[in-house]
């Protein structure tokens, strides 16, 4: 793990903020022997795990994922639940709705075992996540494609066997790798390392996408 920390004072000299950039390995969901065109969530997890020294890749992790179909019961319009597994075809095509944090957490636990504690949440505030990054821990989050702030019209209600859930085709996942002033950095599974994004924009996206996050801490 490699961390570059620079501490700077505000113009008023009354407060300090820590600028941090973690050297998280980049992995693209589109490259390699078997691309995962719809596999942003598992590719982001792969990058996070590689940062901690786990010798893995997106395809090995994809093999550990639980999968559910887009339709559990098409006649009654009952869809697969992304809280239970990856919905649809991870390898490509339009028949996919991805996975929420719960199936990703299961894969992470299967890999790290008792070496680390997997902290998975749907209610951690964004500032707390950035504090983890500043302490040397990259954070997996659910974002959107091209960092578009989703509107109400971008979501649709899906009926699943467990009840109604809100989903959107804009769903994407990234790893927060750094913090600098009013910006944050992320590794994007589309192939971009340390992309710079306005902090307030990513925070709004994160909250609208259900505040889904995951990171590792040392096992007690």
Order of alpha helices (4+ residues) and beta strands (2+ residues): beta-beta-alpha-alpha-beta-beta-beta-beta-beta-alpha-beta-alpha-beta-beta-beta-beta-beta-beta-alpha-beta
